[in-house]
Amino acid sequence: MRVGITDRVATGRVTSEHVLDDVPETLSLRDLIRLRVREEVARHNANPSDVFDGLVCPEDGEAGPSGYRLPSSRRIDWEQQADAAIRAFEHNGFFVLVGNAQVTDLDAQVDLSEATEVAFVRLVPLVGG
């Protein structure tokens, strides 16, 4: 099935939108995050550049206005990036809404058959906090 993915900031503003194809109707949140990251890394690696537009920052990247700036144009390891995304979720770097419901457990089974959208909402740490 096809699933619409949006990235949002805490204010609700959409920062990017993607579609994932061939997604199972039911899978764990962990698997959904890994699938999403694998696809975004595949898009990047098909045409490597010095900017990565993804859920979490690669190891040597820096946040910029249109993604994460890398020191040089290079390929990214999707498994390393997926592990970083799982750690970011566990440390409240982002949360996930499936339809209108927040999913808080990585091992929870997510039913995508009735969800029109999956939103990844990035949280930005407060300065000095």
N, C-alpha and C positions, 0 to 999 in steps of 0.2 A: 504494500500500500504506500501511498505518498503522504508525507507528513510535512507540514509547513513549520519551519523553525524561525523564530525571531530572537534577536538579541536586543535587550532593553537595558536602560539604566534605571535606577531606583525611582526616578520621576515618571517612568512609563514611556519615555521617548524611545522609539525604535532606532537602533543603530545599524542593524543589518537584518536581511531576510534571506533565507535559503529554503530549498526543498530537498528532502531526502526521499529517494525512491527505494522500493523493495524493502520496506521496513516491516517486520512482523507486527501483527495487531497487538500482541502482548509480549512484553519483555521487561526486564528489570530496569530501574532507573540507571543503574551502573552501566548496563549494556547500551542503553540509549545514549548516554554521555559518550561512551567509547565509540559508538557508531558515528555519532555526530562529529567527533574529533577526527576519526579516521577519514571521513569524507572531506572535511575542510583541509586536512593536511594533504590529501590526494590532489585537491584542486590547486593548492600552493605548489606542490612538487611537480605538477604537470607544466608549470610555468614559473619556476623559482624566481623570486625577487627579493629585494632587501626590506620588504614590508610583508608581514604575515597578518592576515585578517582572520583571527580565530578567537575561540572562547577564552583561552589563557595565553599568557606571554611565554614564548619559548625561553629557554634557560638564559641565553645571553641577549635577549631583546629588551627594548625600552618602549613604554607606552607612548604612542604618538596620536595625532588627530585622526588618522585613517587606518589604525591598526598598530601592530607592534613592529617597531623598526629594528632590523637585524644589522649587525656590524657589516655583513656582506650578503650578497645573494647566495642562498644555499638551500639544500633540501632539508626537510625536517623529519625526524623519526616519529611516526604516528603513535607508537606504543609509549614512548617517553612522554609525548605531549598528552596522551590520554591519562597516564598516571598522574601527571601534573594537574589535569582537570579534576580528577577524582579527589586529590589532596585539597585543591581549592574549594571544592564543594564541601568537604569535611570541615574546612576551616572558615566557612561562611563567606567565601569569595564571590559566590553567586547562589541563587536558588532557582528552582525550576517549577514552572506552572504548566500543568497539562490541562488544557481547557481553562477552567477557572479555579482549579484546585492545586494547591502547593503540595509537592511530593517531597517529603523530608528524609525518607529512608532509601539509601542506595539499593537495598535489596528488595524494595517494594515492587510488585508487579504493576506495570503501567499498561492500562487498556487504551490503546490509541484508536480503537474502532469508532468511538464517538467524539474524539477530540478534534477540533478544527485547527488547533494550533498548540505548539509547545513553545513556551517562552523561557529563555534563559535570562535571568535578571542579574546583572552584575552589580555588586556592592562595592563602593569605594570607601576605604578607610578614612575616617575623619583626621584632619591635620591635628597633630598633637595628641591623638587619642589612641 
